[in-house]
Amino acid sequence: MKIAIACDHAGFLLKSTITETSRSAGYEVFDLGTDSTEPVDYPDYAEKLGLLIQSGQAERGILLCGSGVGACIAANKMKGIFACVCHDTYSAHQGVEHDDMSVLCIGTRVVGPELAKEIVTSFLAARFEGNDPGQERHARRVAKIRNLEAR
């Protein structure tokens, strides 16, 4: 699986840990920046990441900013992107399994490096269950979300 990772200046210090964790697990990583703690605007990086997913060049993304919230809001403005702030492992895998989440957002001022690694590992290992027998309700619900987006 190909993963896009992007951050603003607040997420920069954790980005290398997340990138290394993802690569060590066997994923191909696109590092979309930023590359320093110099202040930048998180919507610009959320857009870079979203465009890579929309084009099919990456299957999932990880966005890092101070709280995770701003990057999440920006990413969700892009068609087809399902981004969620997750600061625990359960939400990270369940968001993929039930809600087809494609972008994990982490607040680097909220979560430390060790927990962030566990959250990312949980997110990347999960798969959408909506097409599994007995799990059709998830596909139905996601279809309703996509219909809301289309209106």
Secondary structure, DSSP 8 states (H G I E B T S, - for coil): -EEEEEE-TTTHHHHHHHHHHHHHTT-EEEE----SSS---HHHHHHHHHHHHHTTS-SEEEEEESSSHHHHHHHHTSTT--EEE-SSHHHHHHHHHHH---EEEEETTTS-HHHHHHHHHHHHH----TTSTT-HHHHHHHHHHHHHHH-
